[in-house]
């Protein structure tokens, strides 16, 4: 039995960068500890806590991290899918609350991948699509853009990461 070090997990989530290397490294670290169901619950709860307090540039990186864990974790069973299903709608809602179109676009792409690959059940996907529709409608009512909540450098890093097309399981996300 390998118990996850919660302080090390919190540090990894706080220092996550929007790069493929950082996301894959953190994902692989989390997957290493996923042999115990209790560790999976701790990892996902810590992800949800970090998603609630992180700036938007890191929230997108956290979303990519969740995606990588979900895609790679699927090979080990449904534990991560079941745990993330409990918090993913709240996490995406938090990200979209202050997201501009540069952040909404990759979120939409990730949700589409989850739908195509049946990562979550129909009710979770429906809730995520409703959040995206509300965010788009709200942005249109405001005239298109809302502040991204992140630094300009963070936004540039996200754009760069998106252009490099983060890969999960050999398939492009971007």
N, C-alpha and C positions, 0 to 999 in steps of 0.2 A: 504494500500500500504506500503510495507516494502522495503526500499531502502538499498542496500548493502553498507557497509562501505568499501570503496576501500582501505584504509590504512590497515584495518584488513585483507582484502583479500590478499593484497600483502605480509603481514607478514606471513600469513598461507602458502602461496605458497613458500616463501623464506625459511621457517623453516620445510617444508615437509620432513619427513623421509621415507626411503624405508621399512617401516613396515606396516603390515596390519592395525594396530590400527591407525597410523597416516593417512594413505590413506583413510580409512573408515571414520574417524572423520572429515577430511577436506571435503570429498565428501558429507557427511551428512550435514555439515555446508553450503556448496554451494547449495545443493538441497533444503535446508530450504528457501533460498532466491530466488528460481527459479520460484516462483509464478508470478513474474513480468518479462515479456519478456526482458525489458531493463536490468534487472539484469543478465539474462542469457548471453546477449551480453557482458556485463562488465566482467563477470567471465571468459568467453572463451577468450576474448582479453587479460586479465591479465595472463591467462595460457600461451597463445602464447608468450607474452613478457617474462615471466619467463623461458619458454623453450629455448628462444634465448640466455639467458645469464647464465643459470645454468650450473654447472659442470655435466658431464655425469652420475654420480651416482644419482644425483637428477633429471636429465632428464628422467631416467627410472622410477623413482618414480612418476614424473609428467605424464608419459604415463600411468602408472597404475591408477593414479588418474582420468585421462580422461576416461579410460576404466570403472572404477567404476561409475563415474558420468553418462556415456552413458548408461550403463546397468541398473542402478537404475532409471535414468531419463526417460528411455523409458516408464516406467509405468506411468509417468506424462505427456507424450506427446513427440512430436518430436523436441521440441525447441532446446535442447542441441545437438541432432544429426545434425540439420540444421546448427547451429553455429559452431560446431566442424568440420563439413565437409569443412568449409571455411579455416581452419588453420591447420588441422591435418597433411596434406602432408608436409607442411613447417616444422612443429614441428618434425615429424619423420625424415625428411631430415637432420635437424640440429642434431638430436641425432645420426644418422648413419654416419654423416660426420667424426667423430673421434672415432667411436665405434669399439671395438674389438669383437671377436666372442662371448665372454661372454655376451655382450650387444645385439648383433644381434639375438641371439637365443631367448630370451624372447620377443623381438620386433616381430619376426616372429610368435611366438605363439599368441601374442595379435592380430596381423593382421588376422591370421587364424580364431580366435574366432569371430572377427568382420565380416569376410566374411561368416562364417557359420550361424551367428545369424542375418545377413543382417542389421548390425548396420549402414552401409553407403551404398550408391548406388554403382553400378558396376564401374563407372568411378573413384571414390575415391579409391576403393579397387584395381583397376588396377594400379593406380598411386603408391599406397603404395607397391604393389608387384614388380613393376618396380624398385622402390628405393631399395628394399631389394635385388633384383637380381643384381643391379649395385654395391651395397656394397659388396656382396659376390664375384663378379667378380673382383672388385678392390682389395679385400683382397687376393684373389687367385693370382693375378698378383704380389702382394707385397710379397707373400710367407706366407700368412695366417693371421698374426696378425698386428694390429695397436694399438697404445696407446689408452687407454680408456678415458683419459682426466680427470679421477676422482682419488681420493686418493685410496691407497690400502685398507684402512679401508672401504671406500665407496663401493669398489668392493666386499669386503667380506660381507658387509651388503646386497648388492643386491643378492649375491649368497644365503645367508641365507633366505632372503625373498622369493626367487624363490623356494628354497627347502621346505619352509613352505607352498608353494602353495597358493598364495593369492586367496581368494574366492570372487566371485561376484555372488550375487543371488543364493547362494548355490552350485555353480559349480566351480570346480578348474580351475585356469588359468595355473598353473605351471605344 
